[in-house]
Amino acid sequence: MILMSSILGPYPYQKLGFATAPQAFNMESVSMIVMVSPEATTHEVAHHWWGNTVYIEHWGDLWISEGLTSYFTGFYNEIAHGKYKECSSTEGILNNPSDTDPLKIFNDTPYCKGAAAIADLRLSIEKIAKDSGQPAKGRDAFLSVMKGLFENYRFKRLGSQSFVSFVRSNSRILLAKENVNTSQNIIDKMTDEWQEKWLTPTRN
């Protein structure tokens, strides 16, 4: 909670509690998490930023909630233990249609491929920082984009296309806050390549 509050914005609710119940899965209900597997605590807490405060547009965009949450679970491990550790995959489709049955996509794809997509975006931003002469600023530049995304969509719905549009329209300004200066053409190229790799169905 302290880490997420420091990089994205303060914990959005007045309390956070935990309860146990005889069910088959954890559930990140707002301010009260039902826990079955204690090892998933970090993941369920992170959902209070991605999923509970930034909503998904529809079930077909489940990767936004689960992928960002999974990525930041791994990021917590990176800060706490010195190594990013989270599932990663390129299997399956991320941006599903709005009429998608959620039961049909509750598998590893939105979690692991979603996290891999965010990790790849970070690598792309870090490369831009390196090419601009600021290699040490790469992680901060990436976090600036993530914080901007969270602030812009706080208590709003975020879909795959609006995610791409935000990265394209705001990254140059957000990177400049970390003294990473680049051109809009470079941002456009990065965004196009990322979208083609992760969100184009024929490439999945």
Secondary structure, DSSP 8 states (H G I E B T S, - for coil): -HHHHHHT-S-SSS--EEEE-SSSS-B--TTEEEES-GGGHHHHHHTTTBTTTEEESSGGGHHHHHHHHHHHHHHHHHHHHSS--------S-SS--TT--GGGS-SHIIIIIHHHHHHHHHHHHHHHHHHTT-GGGHHHHHHHHHHHHHHHTTTEEE-HHHHHHHHHHHHHHHHHTTT----HHHHHHHHHHHHHHHT-GGG-
